Amino acid sequence: MNRDDKATIVSELNNSFSRAKFVVVADYCGLKVSELQAIRKELRDCDSEIRIAKNTLLRRAVADTDNAGLVDDFTGTTAVIMSYADPVAPAKVVAKFADDKDKFIIRSAALEGEKLDVDGVVALSKLPSKEVLLGQLLSVMNSVPTGLVQVLSGVPRTFVYALQAVKDQKEQAAS
């Protein structure tokens, strides 16, 4: 690989690191190509990608980004997973893949520039997805007006029940 190719790769990686909201550094040594293709496909479905490059190129690419704290983890065979949108979905994919494949080892991660350890990635993967959280928020927001309407309608309803009871008492007394 000549110097121009390396400069192009570093530029592309730097652009990816700059745009990424969530980055995971993992060791993929011993995985089959078909297994890497499987995780690549799953990550593509959640607006993420997995990149494999030389550690020296990765160190140069991450240098001037928010994810510069990951530079010490670029050793051995390194795969970098980058997410550009919701960090929960790729965290779920990576954590599940690491559980299924013993040879895929998560080294560290960064969320919005803050470094996470393996436990942080697992904790992030256990969160509900963005759609589920929005649904829960909507149900909470919907329950407040519904409760208010029920409380406000309770006063006239009990008044009507009281009037009906008085009417029934007077009808019984008259007969």
Secondary structure, DSSP 8 states (H G I E B T S, - for coil): --HHHHHHHHHHHHHHHHH-SEEEEEE-TT--HHHHHHHHHHHHHTTEEEEE--HHHHHHHHTTSTTGGGGGG--SSEEEEEESS-SHHHHHHHHHHHHH-TT-EEEEEEETTEEE-HHHHHHHHTS--HHHHHHHHHHHHHHHHHHHHHHHHHHHHHHHHHHHHHHHHHHHHH-
